[in-house]
């Protein structure tokens, strides 16, 4: 665990898609949707779309986002 906030926890992860001998570390943010209001969930979806559209060397890249029940 790298950090914890009111609605989410961030974990350090290692990519399994690398060739043998290569390492790539990623951060994964888990958000507890049960704690969010309807408006906050809509804001989160908008924020994800904005972050996905950004491509800049000084901005963290979002590789993927998915939703589970």
PDB file of N, CA, C, O and CB in Angstrom:
ATOM      1  N   UNK A   1       0.846  -1.173   0.000  1.00  0.00           N
ATOM      2  CA  UNK A   1       0.000   0.000   0.000  1.00  0.00           C
ATOM      3  C   UNK A   1       0.899   1.246   0.000  1.00  0.00           C
ATOM      4  O   UNK A   1       1.817   1.370   0.811  1.00  0.00           O
ATOM      5  CB  UNK A   1      -0.967  -0.007   1.229  1.00  0.00           C
ATOM      6  N   UNK A   2       0.613   2.147  -0.917  1.00  0.00           N
ATOM      7  CA  UNK A   2       1.356   3.411  -0.990  1.00  0.00           C
ATOM      8  C   UNK A   2       0.664   4.516  -0.203  1.00  0.00           C
ATOM      9  O   UNK A   2       1.323   5.393   0.356  1.00  0.00           O
ATOM     10  CB  UNK A   2       1.525   3.844  -2.444  1.00  0.00           C
ATOM     11  N   UNK A   3      -0.665   4.472  -0.160  1.00  0.00           N
ATOM     12  CA  UNK A   3      -1.393   5.519   0.534  1.00  0.00           C
ATOM     13  C   UNK A   3      -2.871   5.208   0.602  1.00  0.00           C
ATOM     14  O   UNK A   3      -3.378   4.344  -0.112  1.00  0.00           O
ATOM     15  CB  UNK A   3      -1.175   6.852  -0.142  1.00  0.00           C
ATOM     16  N   UNK A   4      -3.555   5.933   1.480  1.00  0.00           N
ATOM     17  CA  UNK A   4      -4.986   5.719   1.665  1.00  0.00           C
ATOM     18  C   UNK A   4      -5.655   7.065   1.886  1.00  0.00           C
ATOM     19  O   UNK A   4      -5.146   7.919   2.612  1.00  0.00           O
ATOM     20  CB  UNK A   4      -5.265   4.759   2.856  1.00  0.00           C
ATOM     21  N   UNK A   5      -6.804   7.236   1.247  1.00  0.00           N
ATOM     22  CA  UNK A   5      -7.598   8.444   1.426  1.00  0.00           C
ATOM     23  C   UNK A   5      -8.990   8.084   1.897  1.00  0.00           C
ATOM     24  O   UNK A   5      -9.248   6.942   2.276  1.00  0.00           O
ATOM     25  CB  UNK A   5      -7.665   9.252   0.124  1.00  0.00           C
ATOM     26  N   UNK A   6      -9.875   9.039   1.876  1.00  0.00           N
ATOM     27  CA  UNK A   6     -11.241   8.832   2.360  1.00  0.00           C
ATOM     28  C   UNK A   6     -12.004   7.811   1.522  1.00  0.00           C
ATOM     29  O   UNK A   6     -12.744   6.992   2.067  1.00  0.00           O
ATOM     30  CB  UNK A   6     -11.995  10.150   2.368  1.00  0.00           C
ATOM     31  N   UNK A   7     -11.828   7.851   0.192  1.00  0.00           N
ATOM     32  CA  UNK A   7     -12.583   6.996  -0.709  1.00  0.00           C
ATOM     33  C   UNK A   7     -11.743   5.967  -1.452  1.00  0.00           C
ATOM     34  O   UNK A   7     -12.297   5.128  -2.164  1.00  0.00           O
ATOM     35  CB  UNK A   7     -13.296   7.835  -1.690  1.00  0.00           C
ATOM     36  N   UNK A   8     -10.413   6.008  -1.306  1.00  0.00           N
ATOM     37  CA  UNK A   8      -9.592   5.127  -2.130  1.00  0.00           C
ATOM     38  C   UNK A   8      -8.313   4.708  -1.417  1.00  0.00           C
ATOM     39  O   UNK A   8      -7.900   5.300  -0.420  1.00  0.00           O
ATOM     40  CB  UNK A   8      -9.249   5.809  -3.438  1.00  0.00           C
ATOM     41  N   UNK A   9      -7.695   3.648  -1.975  1.00  0.00           N
ATOM     42  CA  UNK A   9      -6.405   3.161  -1.524  1.00  0.00           C
ATOM     43  C   UNK A   9      -5.535   2.968  -2.757  1.00  0.00           C
ATOM     44  O   UNK A   9      -6.008   2.477  -3.782  1.00  0.00           O
ATOM     45  CB  UNK A   9      -6.544   1.833  -0.703  1.00  0.00           C
ATOM     46  N   UNK A  10      -4.254   3.354  -2.661  1.00  0.00           N
ATOM     47  CA  UNK A  10      -3.321   3.224  -3.779  1.00  0.00           C
ATOM     48  C   UNK A  10      -2.286   2.163  -3.417  1.00  0.00           C
ATOM     49  O   UNK A  10      -1.696   2.181  -2.337  1.00  0.00           O
ATOM     50  CB  UNK A  10      -2.632   4.595  -4.110  1.00  0.00           C
ATOM     51  N   UNK A  11      -2.082   1.224  -4.371  1.00  0.00           N
ATOM     52  CA  UNK A  11      -1.144   0.126  -4.178  1.00  0.00           C
ATOM     53  C   UNK A  11      -0.046   0.181  -5.225  1.00  0.00           C
ATOM     54  O   UNK A  11      -0.277   0.631  -6.347  1.00  0.00           O
ATOM     55  CB  UNK A  11      -1.868  -1.223  -4.234  1.00  0.00           C
ATOM     56  N   UNK A  12       1.150  -0.276  -4.863  1.00  0.00           N
ATOM     57  CA  UNK A  12       2.246  -0.460  -5.797  1.00  0.00           C
ATOM     58  C   UNK A  12       2.087  -1.841  -6.412  1.00  0.00           C
ATOM     59  O   UNK A  12       1.908  -2.827  -5.697  1.00  0.00           O
ATOM     60  CB  UNK A  12       3.640  -0.298  -5.095  1.00  0.00           C
ATOM     61  N   UNK A  13       2.151  -1.913  -7.742  1.00  0.00           N
ATOM     62  CA  UNK A  13       1.958  -3.179  -8.454  1.00  0.00           C
ATOM     63  C   UNK A  13       3.112  -3.388  -9.426  1.00  0.00           C
ATOM     64  O   UNK A  13       3.795  -2.441  -9.817  1.00  0.00           O
ATOM     65  CB  UNK A  13       0.594  -3.196  -9.209  1.00  0.00           C
ATOM     66  N   UNK A  14       3.314  -4.633  -9.803  1.00  0.00           N
ATOM     67  CA  UNK A  14       4.326  -4.971 -10.796  1.00  0.00           C
ATOM     68  C   UNK A  14       3.627  -5.563 -12.005  1.00  0.00           C
ATOM     69  O   UNK A  14       2.786  -6.451 -11.865  1.00  0.00           O
ATOM     70  CB  UNK A  14       5.383  -5.960 -10.219  1.00  0.00           C
ATOM     71  N   UNK A  15       3.969  -5.079 -13.192  1.00  0.00           N
ATOM     72  CA  UNK A  15       3.359  -5.555 -14.427  1.00  0.00           C
ATOM     73  C   UNK A  15       3.771  -6.992 -14.699  1.00  0.00           C
ATOM     74  O   UNK A  15       4.934  -7.355 -14.519  1.00  0.00           O
ATOM     75  CB  UNK A  15       3.748  -4.655 -15.605  1.00  0.00           C
ATOM     76  N   UNK A  16       2.820  -7.810 -15.132  1.00  0.00           N
ATOM     77  CA  UNK A  16       3.110  -9.190 -15.509  1.00  0.00           C
ATOM     78  C   UNK A  16       3.278  -9.328 -17.016  1.00  0.00           C
ATOM     79  O   UNK A  16       3.523 -10.430 -17.506  1.00  0.00           O
ATOM     80  CB  UNK A  16       2.002 -10.117 -15.021  1.00  0.00           C
ATOM     81  N   UNK A  17       3.151  -8.233 -17.761  1.00  0.00           N
ATOM     82  CA  UNK A  17       3.237  -8.258 -19.220  1.00  0.00           C
ATOM     83  C   UNK A  17       4.648  -8.037 -19.733  1.00  0.00           C
ATOM     84  O   UNK A  17       4.834  -7.859 -20.937  1.00  0.00           O
ATOM     85  CB  UNK A  17       2.327  -7.217 -19.802  1.00  0.00           C
ATOM     86  N   UNK A  18       5.638  -8.044 -18.868  1.00  0.00           N
ATOM     87  CA  UNK A  18       7.010  -7.749 -19.273  1.00  0.00           C
ATOM     88  C   UNK A  18       7.741  -9.032 -19.656  1.00  0.00           C
ATOM     89  O   UNK A  18       7.349 -10.127 -19.253  1.00  0.00           O
ATOM     90  CB  UNK A  18       7.763  -7.021 -18.144  1.00  0.00           C
ATOM     91  N   UNK A  19       8.808  -8.881 -20.439  1.00  0.00           N
ATOM     92  CA  UNK A  19       9.672 -10.002 -20.797  1.00  0.00           C
ATOM     93  C   UNK A  19      10.470 -10.430 -19.572  1.00  0.00           C
ATOM     94  O   UNK A  19      10.657  -9.639 -18.647  1.00  0.00           O
ATOM     95  CB  UNK A  19      10.621  -9.625 -21.970  1.00  0.00           C
ATOM     96  N   UNK A  20      10.943 -11.680 -19.559  1.00  0.00           N
ATOM     97  CA  UNK A  20      11.775 -12.125 -18.420  1.00  0.00           C
ATOM     98  C   UNK A  20      12.968 -11.199 -18.212  1.00  0.00           C
ATOM     99  O   UNK A  20      13.648 -10.834 -19.171  1.00  0.00           O
ATOM    100  CB  UNK A  20      12.272 -13.569 -18.644  1.00  0.00           C
ATOM    101  N   UNK A  21      13.219 -10.824 -16.982  1.00  0.00           N
ATOM    102  CA  UNK A  21      14.323  -9.939 -16.645  1.00  0.00           C
ATOM    103  C   UNK A  21      13.964  -8.467 -16.652  1.00  0.00           C
ATOM    104  O   UNK A  21      14.730  -7.651 -16.139  1.00  0.00           O
ATOM    105  CB  UNK A  21      15.438 -10.167 -17.582  1.00  0.00           C
ATOM    106  N   UNK A  22      12.822  -8.102 -17.218  1.00  0.00           N
ATOM    107  CA  UNK A  22      12.373  -6.710 -17.222  1.00  0.00           C
ATOM    108  C   UNK A  22      11.392  -6.504 -16.064  1.00  0.00           C
ATOM    109  O   UNK A  22      10.664  -7.419 -15.678  1.00  0.00           O
ATOM    110  CB  UNK A  22      11.708  -6.337 -18.592  1.00  0.00           C
ATOM    111  N   UNK A  23      11.390  -5.304 -15.528  1.00  0.00           N
ATOM    112  CA  UNK A  23      10.458  -4.967 -14.459  1.00  0.00           C
ATOM    113  C   UNK A  23       9.793  -3.640 -14.776  1.00  0.00           C
ATOM    114  O   UNK A  23      10.423  -2.720 -15.298  1.00  0.00           O
ATOM    115  CB  UNK A  23      11.178  -4.906 -13.090  1.00  0.00           C
ATOM    116  N   UNK A  24       8.531  -3.557 -14.458  1.00  0.00           N
ATOM    117  CA  UNK A  24       7.791  -2.307 -14.593  1.00  0.00           C
ATOM    118  C   UNK A  24       6.856  -2.204 -13.394  1.00  0.00           C
ATOM    119  O   UNK A  24       6.061  -3.106 -13.131  1.00  0.00           O
ATOM    120  CB  UNK A  24       6.995  -2.245 -15.954  1.00  0.00           C
ATOM    121  N   UNK A  25       6.961  -1.101 -12.678  1.00  0.00           N
ATOM    122  CA  UNK A  25       6.128  -0.914 -11.507  1.00  0.00           C
ATOM    123  C   UNK A  25       5.059   0.127 -11.806  1.00  0.00           C
ATOM    124  O   UNK A  25       5.318   1.130 -12.471  1.00  0.00           O
ATOM    125  CB  UNK A  25       6.977  -0.494 -10.291  1.00  0.00           C
ATOM    126  N   UNK A  26       3.873  -0.123 -11.314  1.00  0.00           N
ATOM    127  CA  UNK A  26       2.711   0.723 -11.560  1.00  0.00           C
ATOM    128  C   UNK A  26       2.025   1.026 -10.238  1.00  0.00           C
ATOM    129  O   UNK A  26       2.234   0.329  -9.245  1.00  0.00           O
ATOM    130  CB  UNK A  26       1.727   0.047 -12.547  1.00  0.00           C
ATOM    131  N   UNK A  27       1.211   2.062 -10.234  1.00  0.00           N
ATOM    132  CA  UNK A  27       0.355   2.360  -9.085  1.00  0.00           C
ATOM    133  C   UNK A  27      -1.079   2.025  -9.490  1.00  0.00           C
ATOM    134  O   UNK A  27      -1.508   2.339 -10.600  1.00  0.00           O
ATOM    135  CB  UNK A  27       0.491   3.872  -8.630  1.00  0.00           C
ATOM    136  N   UNK A  28      -1.805   1.394  -8.593  1.00  0.00           N
ATOM    137  CA  UNK A  28      -3.204   1.044  -8.831  1.00  0.00           C
ATOM    138  C   UNK A  28      -4.046   1.695  -7.740  1.00  0.00           C
ATOM    139  O   UNK A  28      -3.784   1.519  -6.550  1.00  0.00           O
ATOM    140  CB  UNK A  28      -3.410  -0.514  -8.853  1.00  0.00           C
ATOM    141  N   UNK A  29      -5.053   2.444  -8.156  1.00  0.00           N
ATOM    142  CA  UNK A  29      -5.928   3.134  -7.213  1.00  0.00           C
ATOM    143  C   UNK A  29      -7.276   2.418  -7.177  1.00  0.00           C
ATOM    144  O   UNK A  29      -7.956   2.312  -8.198  1.00  0.00           O
ATOM    145  CB  UNK A  29      -6.104   4.635  -7.604  1.00  0.00           C
ATOM    146  N   UNK A  30      -7.651   1.937  -6.017  1.00  0.00           N
ATOM    147  CA  UNK A  30      -8.942   1.291  -5.819  1.00  0.00           C
ATOM    148  C   UNK A  30      -9.873   2.271  -5.129  1.00  0.00           C
ATOM    149  O   UNK A  30      -9.535   2.827  -4.084  1.00  0.00           O
ATOM    150  CB  UNK A  30      -8.799  -0.019  -4.991  1.00  0.00           C
ATOM    151  N   UNK A  31     -11.049   2.485  -5.715  1.00  0.00           N
ATOM    152  CA  UNK A  31     -12.009   3.446  -5.188  1.00  0.00           C
ATOM    153  C   UNK A  31     -13.241   2.703  -4.704  1.00  0.00           C
ATOM    154  O   UNK A  31     -13.825   1.916  -5.449  1.00  0.00           O
ATOM    155  CB  UNK A  31     -12.388   4.503  -6.256  1.00  0.00           C
ATOM    156  N   UNK A  32     -13.636   2.943  -3.478  1.00  0.00           N
ATOM    157  CA  UNK A  32     -14.830   2.326  -2.900  1.00  0.00           C
ATOM    158  C   UNK A  32     -16.054   3.124  -3.344  1.00  0.00           C
ATOM    159  O   UNK A  32     -16.362   4.172  -2.776  1.00  0.00           O
ATOM    160  CB  UNK A  32     -14.737   2.264  -1.335  1.00  0.00           C
ATOM    161  N   UNK A  33     -16.742   2.622  -4.358  1.00  0.00           N
ATOM    162  CA  UNK A  33     -17.877   3.353  -4.933  1.00  0.00           C
ATOM    163  C   UNK A  33     -19.057   3.441  -3.960  1.00  0.00           C
ATOM    164  O   UNK A  33     -19.884   4.346  -4.073  1.00  0.00           O
ATOM    165  CB  UNK A  33     -18.328   2.681  -6.231  1.00  0.00           C
ATOM    166  N   UNK A  34     -19.140   2.513  -3.013  1.00  0.00           N
ATOM    167  CA  UNK A  34     -20.247   2.548  -2.044  1.00  0.00           C
ATOM    168  C   UNK A  34     -20.217   3.812  -1.201  1.00  0.00           C
ATOM    169  O   UNK A  34     -21.247   4.259  -0.694  1.00  0.00           O
ATOM    170  CB  UNK A  34     -20.195   1.324  -1.133  1.00  0.00           C
ATOM    171  N   UNK A  35     -19.022   4.386  -1.054  1.00  0.00           N
ATOM    172  CA  UNK A  35     -18.861   5.589  -0.234  1.00  0.00           C
ATOM    173  C   UNK A  35     -19.163   6.875  -0.998  1.00  0.00           C
ATOM    174  O   UNK A  35     -19.221   7.952  -0.404  1.00  0.00           O
ATOM    175  CB  UNK A  35     -17.456   5.649   0.313  1.00  0.00           C
ATOM    176  N   UNK A  36     -19.357   6.767  -2.319  1.00  0.00           N
ATOM    177  CA  UNK A  36     -19.548   7.953  -3.150  1.00  0.00           C
ATOM    178  C   UNK A  36     -21.028   8.242  -3.385  1.00  0.00           C
ATOM    179  O   UNK A  36     -21.841   7.329  -3.533  1.00  0.00           O
ATOM    180  CB  UNK A  36     -18.834   7.780  -4.486  1.00  0.00           C
ATOM    181  N   UNK A  37     -21.354   9.515  -3.415  1.00  0.00           N
ATOM    182  CA  UNK A  37     -22.705   9.915  -3.792  1.00  0.00           C
ATOM    183  C   UNK A  37     -22.845   9.785  -5.308  1.00  0.00           C
ATOM    184  O   UNK A  37     -21.854   9.583  -6.011  1.00  0.00           O
ATOM    185  CB  UNK A  37     -23.014  11.377  -3.321  1.00  0.00           C
ATOM    186  N   UNK A  38     -24.049   9.898  -5.800  1.00  0.00           N
ATOM    187  CA  UNK A  38     -24.287   9.822  -7.250  1.00  0.00           C
ATOM    188  C   UNK A  38     -23.497  10.909  -7.990  1.00  0.00           C
ATOM    189  O   UNK A  38     -22.900  10.652  -9.036  1.00  0.00           O
ATOM    190  CB  UNK A  38     -25.799   9.962  -7.557  1.00  0.00           C
ATOM    191  N   UNK A  39     -23.504  12.109  -7.438  1.00  0.00           N
ATOM    192  CA  UNK A  39     -22.784  13.225  -8.053  1.00  0.00           C
ATOM    193  C   UNK A  39     -21.280  12.961  -8.054  1.00  0.00           C
ATOM    194  O   UNK A  39     -20.605  13.260  -9.039  1.00  0.00           O
ATOM    195  CB  UNK A  39     -23.094  14.541  -7.313  1.00  0.00           C
ATOM    196  N   UNK A  40     -20.747  12.408  -6.969  1.00  0.00           N
ATOM    197  CA  UNK A  40     -19.316  12.100  -6.896  1.00  0.00           C
ATOM    198  C   UNK A  40     -18.937  11.014  -7.901  1.00  0.00           C
ATOM    199  O   UNK A  40     -17.857  11.076  -8.489  1.00  0.00           O
ATOM    200  CB  UNK A  40     -18.936  11.657  -5.474  1.00  0.00           C
ATOM    201  N   UNK A  41     -19.804  10.023  -8.109  1.00  0.00           N
ATOM    202  CA  UNK A  41     -19.544   8.984  -9.114  1.00  0.00           C
ATOM    203  C   UNK A  41     -19.517   9.585 -10.510  1.00  0.00           C
ATOM    204  O   UNK A  41     -18.675   9.202 -11.322  1.00  0.00           O
ATOM    205  CB  UNK A  41     -20.608   7.872  -9.038  1.00  0.00           C
ATOM    206  N   UNK A  42     -20.412  10.512 -10.809  1.00  0.00           N
ATOM    207  CA  UNK A  42     -20.414  11.186 -12.109  1.00  0.00           C
ATOM    208  C   UNK A  42     -19.138  12.008 -12.288  1.00  0.00           C
ATOM    209  O   UNK A  42     -18.542  12.003 -13.365  1.00  0.00           O
ATOM    210  CB  UNK A  42     -21.656  12.090 -12.250  1.00  0.00           C
ATOM    211  N   UNK A  43     -18.721  12.711 -11.238  1.00  0.00           N
ATOM    212  CA  UNK A  43     -17.482  13.485 -11.281  1.00  0.00           C
ATOM    213  C   UNK A  43     -16.291  12.562 -11.540  1.00  0.00           C
ATOM    214  O   UNK A  43     -15.402  12.902 -12.321  1.00  0.00           O
ATOM    215  CB  UNK A  43     -17.283  14.266  -9.962  1.00  0.00           C
ATOM    216  N   UNK A  44     -16.268  11.406 -10.894  1.00  0.00           N
ATOM    217  CA  UNK A  44     -15.182  10.444 -11.072  1.00  0.00           C
ATOM    218  C   UNK A  44     -15.119   9.958 -12.518  1.00  0.00           C
ATOM    219  O   UNK A  44     -14.033   9.871 -13.090  1.00  0.00           O
ATOM    220  CB  UNK A  44     -15.361   9.251 -10.118  1.00  0.00           C
ATOM    221  N   UNK A  45     -16.258   9.643 -13.112  1.00  0.00           N
ATOM    222  CA  UNK A  45     -16.279   9.203 -14.516  1.00  0.00           C
ATOM    223  C   UNK A  45     -15.761  10.309 -15.446  1.00  0.00           C
ATOM    224  O   UNK A  45     -15.014  10.035 -16.386  1.00  0.00           O
ATOM    225  CB  UNK A  45     -17.715   8.790 -14.930  1.00  0.00           C
ATOM    226  N   UNK A  46     -16.156  11.548 -15.182  1.00  0.00           N
ATOM    227  CA  UNK A  46     -15.663  12.677 -15.979  1.00  0.00           C
ATOM    228  C   UNK A  46     -14.147  12.832 -15.825  1.00  0.00           C
ATOM    229  O   UNK A  46     -13.431  13.054 -16.801  1.00  0.00           O
ATOM    230  CB  UNK A  46     -16.376  13.983 -15.561  1.00  0.00           C
ATOM    231  N   UNK A  47     -13.676  12.713 -14.592  1.00  0.00           N
ATOM    232  CA  UNK A  47     -12.246  12.847 -14.319  1.00  0.00           C
ATOM    233  C   UNK A  47     -11.451  11.764 -15.054  1.00  0.00           C
ATOM    234  O   UNK A  47     -10.384  12.046 -15.600  1.00  0.00           O
ATOM    235  CB  UNK A  47     -11.978  12.770 -12.802  1.00  0.00           C
ATOM    236  N   UNK A  48     -11.954  10.541 -15.071  1.00  0.00           N
ATOM    237  CA  UNK A  48     -11.281   9.448 -15.777  1.00  0.00           C
ATOM    238  C   UNK A  48     -11.179   9.759 -17.260  1.00  0.00           C
ATOM    239  O   UNK A  48     -10.132   9.539 -17.868  1.00  0.00           O
ATOM    240  CB  UNK A  48     -12.025   8.119 -15.562  1.00  0.00           C
ATOM    241  N   UNK A  49     -12.255  10.269 -17.850  1.00  0.00           N
ATOM    242  CA  UNK A  49     -12.231  10.612 -19.277  1.00  0.00           C
ATOM    243  C   UNK A  49     -11.215  11.715 -19.564  1.00  0.00           C
ATOM    244  O   UNK A  49     -10.513  11.661 -20.574  1.00  0.00           O
ATOM    245  CB  UNK A  49     -13.626  11.051 -19.745  1.00  0.00           C
ATOM    246  N   UNK A  50     -11.132  12.702 -18.697  1.00  0.00           N
ATOM    247  CA  UNK A  50     -10.166  13.794 -18.889  1.00  0.00           C
ATOM    248  C   UNK A  50      -8.742  13.267 -18.782  1.00  0.00           C
ATOM    249  O   UNK A  50      -7.898  13.590 -19.617  1.00  0.00           O
ATOM    250  CB  UNK A  50     -10.397  14.917 -17.852  1.00  0.00           C
ATOM    251  N   UNK A  51      -8.469  12.461 -17.767  1.00  0.00           N
ATOM    252  CA  UNK A  51      -7.119  11.927 -17.576  1.00  0.00           C
ATOM    253  C   UNK A  51      -6.725  11.040 -18.755  1.00  0.00           C
ATOM    254  O   UNK A  51      -5.573  11.075 -19.188  1.00  0.00           O
ATOM    255  CB  UNK A  51      -7.031  11.131 -16.256  1.00  0.00           C
ATOM    256  N   UNK A  52      -7.657  10.249 -19.280  1.00  0.00           N
ATOM    257  CA  UNK A  52      -7.362   9.398 -20.440  1.00  0.00           C
ATOM    258  C   UNK A  52      -6.971  10.222 -21.666  1.00  0.00           C
ATOM    259  O   UNK A  52      -6.176   9.768 -22.488  1.00  0.00           O
ATOM    260  CB  UNK A  52      -8.571   8.521 -20.771  1.00  0.00           C
ATOM    261  N   UNK A  53      -7.515  11.414 -21.793  1.00  0.00           N
ATOM    262  CA  UNK A  53      -7.270  12.235 -22.983  1.00  0.00           C
ATOM    263  C   UNK A  53      -5.953  13.009 -22.907  1.00  0.00           C
ATOM    264  O   UNK A  53      -5.531  13.588 -23.908  1.00  0.00           O
ATOM    265  CB  UNK A  53      -8.415  13.207 -23.181  1.00  0.00           C
ATOM    266  N   UNK A  54      -5.303  13.035 -21.760  1.00  0.00           N
ATOM    267  CA  UNK A  54      -4.062  13.799 -21.582  1.00  0.00           C
ATOM    268  C   UNK A  54      -2.864  12.970 -22.016  1.00  0.00           C
ATOM    269  O   UNK A  54      -2.729  11.803 -21.646  1.00  0.00           O
ATOM    270  CB  UNK A  54      -3.899  14.243 -20.113  1.00  0.00           C
ATOM    271  N   UNK A  55      -2.005  13.585 -22.800  1.00  0.00           N
ATOM    272  CA  UNK A  55      -0.750  12.952 -23.201  1.00  0.00           C
ATOM    273  C   UNK A  55       0.342  14.008 -23.105  1.00  0.00           C
ATOM    274  O   UNK A  55       0.477  14.858 -23.985  1.00  0.00           O
ATOM    275  CB  UNK A  55      -0.839  12.347 -24.655  1.00  0.00           C
ATOM    276  N   UNK A  56       1.115  13.947 -22.032  1.00  0.00           N
ATOM    277  CA  UNK A  56       2.175  14.926 -21.798  1.00  0.00           C
ATOM    278  C   UNK A  56       3.273  14.254 -20.979  1.00  0.00           C
ATOM    279  O   UNK A  56       2.967  13.491 -20.063  1.00  0.00           O
ATOM    280  CB  UNK A  56       1.625  16.201 -21.067  1.00  0.00           C
ATOM    281  N   UNK A  57       4.547  14.520 -21.286  1.00  0.00           N
ATOM    282  CA  UNK A  57       5.635  13.843 -20.564  1.00  0.00           C
ATOM    283  C   UNK A  57       5.691  14.164 -19.068  1.00  0.00           C
ATOM    284  O   UNK A  57       6.294  13.404 -18.311  1.00  0.00           O
ATOM    285  CB  UNK A  57       6.947  14.208 -21.189  1.00  0.00           C
ATOM    286  N   UNK A  58       5.090  15.252 -18.626  1.00  0.00           N
ATOM    287  CA  UNK A  58       5.126  15.621 -17.207  1.00  0.00           C
ATOM    288  C   UNK A  58       3.854  15.252 -16.453  1.00  0.00           C
ATOM    289  O   UNK A  58       3.660  15.671 -15.311  1.00  0.00           O
ATOM    290  CB  UNK A  58       5.367  17.098 -17.074  1.00  0.00           C
ATOM    291  N   UNK A  59       2.987  14.468 -17.091  1.00  0.00           N
ATOM    292  CA  UNK A  59       1.725  14.064 -16.463  1.00  0.00           C
ATOM    293  C   UNK A  59       1.685  12.549 -16.396  1.00  0.00           C
ATOM    294  O   UNK A  59       2.049  11.866 -17.353  1.00  0.00           O
ATOM    295  CB  UNK A  59       0.492  14.618 -17.247  1.00  0.00           C
ATOM    296  N   UNK A  60       1.243  12.030 -15.269  1.00  0.00           N
ATOM    297  CA  UNK A  60       1.130  10.581 -15.094  1.00  0.00           C
ATOM    298  C   UNK A  60       0.162  10.023 -16.119  1.00  0.00           C
ATOM    299  O   UNK A  60      -0.871  10.629 -16.403  1.00  0.00           O
ATOM    300  CB  UNK A  60       0.666  10.225 -13.659  1.00  0.00           C
ATOM    301  N   UNK A  61       0.496   8.867 -16.672  1.00  0.00           N
ATOM    302  CA  UNK A  61      -0.329   8.219 -17.698  1.00  0.00           C
ATOM    303  C   UNK A  61      -1.305   7.232 -17.057  1.00  0.00           C
ATOM    304  O   UNK A  61      -0.936   6.461 -16.171  1.00  0.00           O
ATOM    305  CB  UNK A  61       0.562   7.492 -18.732  1.00  0.00           C
ATOM    306  N   UNK A  62      -2.547   7.271 -17.517  1.00  0.00           N
ATOM    307  CA  UNK A  62      -3.520   6.285 -17.066  1.00  0.00           C
ATOM    308  C   UNK A  62      -3.521   5.165 -18.095  1.00  0.00           C
ATOM    309  O   UNK A  62      -3.827   5.389 -19.266  1.00  0.00           O
ATOM    310  CB  UNK A  62      -4.956   6.913 -16.888  1.00  0.00           C
ATOM    311  N   UNK A  63      -3.182   3.974 -17.658  1.00  0.00           N
ATOM    312  CA  UNK A  63      -3.119   2.834 -18.568  1.00  0.00           C
ATOM    313  C   UNK A  63      -4.486   2.211 -18.788  1.00  0.00           C
ATOM    314  O   UNK A  63      -4.826   1.834 -19.909  1.00  0.00           O
ATOM    315  CB  UNK A  63      -2.159   1.790 -18.035  1.00  0.00           C
ATOM    316  N   UNK A  64      -5.271   2.100 -17.723  1.00  0.00           N
ATOM    317  CA  UNK A  64      -6.566   1.428 -17.846  1.00  0.00           C
ATOM    318  C   UNK A  64      -7.437   1.805 -16.673  1.00  0.00           C
ATOM    319  O   UNK A  64      -6.957   2.203 -15.612  1.00  0.00           O
ATOM    320  CB  UNK A  64      -6.398  -0.104 -17.924  1.00  0.00           C
ATOM    321  N   UNK A  65      -8.723   1.672 -16.890  1.00  0.00           N
ATOM    322  CA  UNK A  65      -9.704   1.876 -15.821  1.00  0.00           C
ATOM    323  C   UNK A  65     -10.825   0.893 -16.065  1.00  0.00           C
ATOM    324  O   UNK A  65     -11.255   0.695 -17.201  1.00  0.00           O
ATOM    325  CB  UNK A  65     -10.239   3.361 -15.779  1.00  0.00           C
ATOM    326  N   UNK A  66     -11.291   0.284 -15.009  1.00  0.00           N
ATOM    327  CA  UNK A  66     -12.425  -0.606 -15.154  1.00  0.00           C
ATOM    328  C   UNK A  66     -13.241  -0.591 -13.879  1.00  0.00           C
ATOM    329  O   UNK A  66     -12.763  -0.204 -12.812  1.00  0.00           O
ATOM    330  CB  UNK A  66     -11.968  -2.030 -15.492  1.00  0.00           C
ATOM    331  N   UNK A  67     -14.478  -1.019 -14.016  1.00  0.00           N
ATOM    332  CA  UNK A  67     -15.434  -0.957 -12.908  1.00  0.00           C
ATOM    333  C   UNK A  67     -15.938  -2.362 -12.607  1.00  0.00           C
ATOM    334  O   UNK A  67     -16.269  -3.122 -13.518  1.00  0.00           O
ATOM    335  CB  UNK A  67     -16.624  -0.005 -13.241  1.00  0.00           C
ATOM    336  N   UNK A  68     -15.992  -2.698 -11.333  1.00  0.00           N
ATOM    337  CA  UNK A  68     -16.528  -3.989 -10.894  1.00  0.00           C
ATOM    338  C   UNK A  68     -17.685  -3.740  -9.923  1.00  0.00           C
ATOM    339  O   UNK A  68     -17.861  -2.633  -9.414  1.00  0.00           O
ATOM    340  CB  UNK A  68     -15.412  -4.864 -10.222  1.00  0.00           C
ATOM    341  N   UNK A  69     -18.436  -4.754  -9.688  1.00  0.00           N
ATOM    342  CA  UNK A  69     -19.568  -4.644  -8.757  1.00  0.00           C
ATOM    343  C   UNK A  69     -19.086  -4.770  -7.373  1.00  0.00           C
ATOM    344  O   UNK A  69     -19.880  -4.706  -6.435  1.00  0.00           O
ATOM    345  CB  UNK A  69     -20.628  -5.688  -9.028  1.00  0.00           C
TER     346      UNK A  69
END
